Amino acid sequence: MALRKRVWRILMENKGRYIGIVMLILIGSFYFTAATGVSGSLEKQVVNFAETNMQEDLTFSTDKAIEDIPALESESGALIEAYQQLDVKLSDGRGELRLLTPTSKINIPTILSGQKLKNPGDILLDPSFLQTHGLAVGGQIELNGKTFHITGTMARPNYVYIIKNIYDVLPTTGFGIGLVSNADMKMFSEAANEAVTVYGARFTNRGDINTQNAKLHDLLKEKGYNLSEWMDAKNNKRIIMPWTNINSMQTMSLPVSIAFFLLGCLIVGVMILRMVKSDSVVIGTLYAQGYRRWELTRHYMAIPVLLSIAGGLVGILLAMPCVKLVVDSMLVSYILPNTGVAFSPLNLALALLLPLAFIGLASFFSIHGVLKKNAVELMKGDEQKARVNFIERMLRLERYRFNTKFQIREQVRSIPRLLFLVLGVSAASMVLLYGLTFNYSMEVVMNQGALARYNYAIEYNFKEVQNLQNLPVPEGAEPYNSFRAYPKGREAVEFYLVGMEPDSVGMKINGIGGAKLSRNQVNITAPLAERLGIEVGDTFTFINKLDGKSYNLKIDGIVEAYGEQDVFMPLDEFNRMTGQAPGSYHTVLSNHELHYDESLLSGIMDARNPKAFEGMTAPTTLIIAATTIVAGLMAVVIIFIVTSLIIDENRNTISLLKIFGYRQKDIAKLILNSSTPAVFIGFWLGLLLMLAFGNYLYGYIAESINMLIPMILNPLYILISFVLILVVYEITKWFCGRKLTKISMSEALKSGSE
C-alpha cells in the first residue's frame, strides 16, 4: 500500500513532465487509430460496394451493338452488360445530367435515400448533384421539356468519383448522374440526340485481369467490332480515386506511430533510470527490510505502464469521433453507401499494446541493472554520484571557460537524455521538413509538370481513332496518337507512348537542363527513365495494355520532366509500328477552341487556366497544416521534457549558483542554453533523415499509385523549418525558465545536511 501511494506522489510531483510523455504516446496512438480507422472504413466501403454491386473491370463502347453477348461471355470468361447513357443539359444552363439506364449484372446501382424507380417519369440522382442544384427527394426536375419525379438518391460502382469523361482530371462543375428506366430513356431518342450504348465487363476469374482484358479485346476485334473508350478499372479515375487516399494512409500509419512510441520509450527509460538511481539508497533499505526484487520491479514499472495505458487509451478515444468526421467529409467527393466507420480490433489492440510493449521493455531494462545489485551496494549511494564517462575525458574540458565547460559537461553526463533530445528534435524536424517538401514538390509537379508542358493548352480526346484524310486538323492545332503501356515484367509501372509530328510545337520537349531535343526520335521522360534504369542508347520492351502486344524501342533522348511518365516518338513511326493507317490520331492539341461534334469526343482538358486545378492540391494542403501542427507539438513536448529534466537534476547546483551571487538571467543562460548545440544537431540530422526516408517513401508512392513525385528541396522551406524549431525552443526555454525562480538557496543547505 505504501509503495502504491508513492507511485501517485511521484506522478503528481512532476505533472508537466509526465503529461508531456502521455502526449507523445497519445499522438502516436491517435495517428495510428485515425489513419487505420479512416483507411479501413473507406476500404471496407469501397471493397464491399465493388464486390456486392459487381463493379466493372473495364468499360468500352463499340461501333455497333454486340449481337451475341452470352456467347462472348462464355468465350471471354466475363460477365458483360450493356446500358444506355445520354447527357442532357439543364434548362437553366447551370449544369448537365448524364442519364443512365439500370443494370442487373454489373455496376448494380444502390439506393442511398428514398425509393427505387417504380413509375414512368421517376428518376434517381447522385446526392452531390442533388445538393449542388438545390433539389430534394420528392421534388421534380425538368429535362428537355420532360418533368421527372425525384424518388431518391443512388450510387453506382463505376461512378464512385464522378467525372464527365474518362480522361478528365477534375469534376465538371454542375455535372452529375441520374438513373431512369429504359422506357424513359427512349423518350429522348431523337435523331440528333441519341443515347449511347456502353458496355461493362467483369471477369469471373479475379486473377491476371490484364491478360483477360487483352483476350476480350482480341475477341471483339476478331468479330469485327471497332472499339472506343476502352478503359480498365485500374486506370479509371471514376473508380480508383478513393484508393489513393487509402494507400497513403495505410503506408504512413505504422511507421509514424512507431516513431512516436520509440521517442516515448526512450525518454521514459531515461526518467525511470534516473529515478531508480536517485532512489538507490531507498531501494537498498527496502531490500534490507525484506522487499523482494519483483515487488520493487512492479513498483517502478507501474509508472511507465500507467503512462502507456493513459496515452494509448486517450489517443484511441480521441481518434474515434475524428475518424467519422474524416470519412463523412470524404464521402462528399466519393459517392458510396455510408456504412459507417469500422475499426479493426487488431489495430485498436496495437494502438494500445505497441506503446505498452515499447515503453515497458525500455523501462524494465533501465531498472534491471540497478535492482539486481545487493542491498549493501545500493545503500552506499554510489548510483547517485555523477561519473565521468569516456566522452567527457576525451573532450579535455579544462581548456574551456567555466560556462562552456559547465554546459558541455551537463550534456555529456547524461547520454540517454542527450540522445532523446537530438532524436526528438530530429523527428520533429523530419516531420516538418517532409510535409513542407512534399507540398513544394506537388507545387512543382502542378506548375512545371504536365500542365506546363502544353504550348497548346486545349486537349481534345476522341472516342475512336480519327484520320487526317477524313478529319483534317485545323491551323493552330496538332494531331497525336497514344496508348497506355507497361514495361515487360513490371505491370505496376504504366506510361503513355505518344506519337507526335516531327515539327510539333504543341508540347514542350526539352532535354536535361533545357537542351534542345529532336522530336523526330524516341524520347523518354526523366522520371520514367529513372524508375526503369534506362539511359540513352538502351532498348526496352513494353506491352500495350489494350491488346497485349509487345514492342521494342531504342531510347534516343531523355526529356526533362516533373512526375510525368511518357515516351515520345514520331507519329508516322507510331502508326506504322502499331499497324494503324498513316495519318491516324486519337488526340488533338489546339491553341484555340475547336468546334468538334461532342458525340465524337471522350473528353476535353483545358489547361489555359492552371488555377482551375488548384483544388487538386487542397487535400495536400490540409495534410501539411496538420503535419506542421504535429511537428510543432512534438518539438514543444520534447524540449519541455528535457529542459525540465535538466532543471530538476541541477536543483542543488542552481541553488549554489544563487548563493554565489549569480543573477537569474545568468543562471538561465548557463543551465538552459546547454541544449542549444543539441537542437542544432537534431535539426540538421532531421534534414538528412528526411532525405533518406523521403526517397524511400516517394519510391513506395510511385509503385503504389504509379506516379513518381520528384523530391525537390526548397531552401526557403528549410529556413522556415529551422526558424520554427528555434522559436519553439526559445519559447519552451522561457516557459521552463520560470521554474528557476522557484528554487531557493536553501536547497543546497538541505542537501548538505542530508
Beta strands, then each sheet from edge to edge (+ up, - down):
strand 1: 58-62
strand 2: 78-89
strand 3: 96-100
strand 4: 110-114
strand 5: 122-125
strand 6: 140-143
strand 7: 146-155
strand 8: 175-179
strand 9: 196-203
strand 10: 227-232
strand 11: 458-467
strand 12: 477-487
strand 13: 495-500
strand 14: 523-525
strand 15: 539-544
strand 16: 550-554
strand 17: 557-559
strand 18: 566-570
strand 19: 584-590
strand 20: 601-606
sheet 1: 4+ 7- 5- 8+ 3+ 2- 9+ 1- 10+
sheet 2: 4+ 7- 6+
sheet 3: 16+ 15- 12+ 19- 11+ 20-
sheet 4: 16+ 15- 12+ 13- 18- 14+ 17+
end
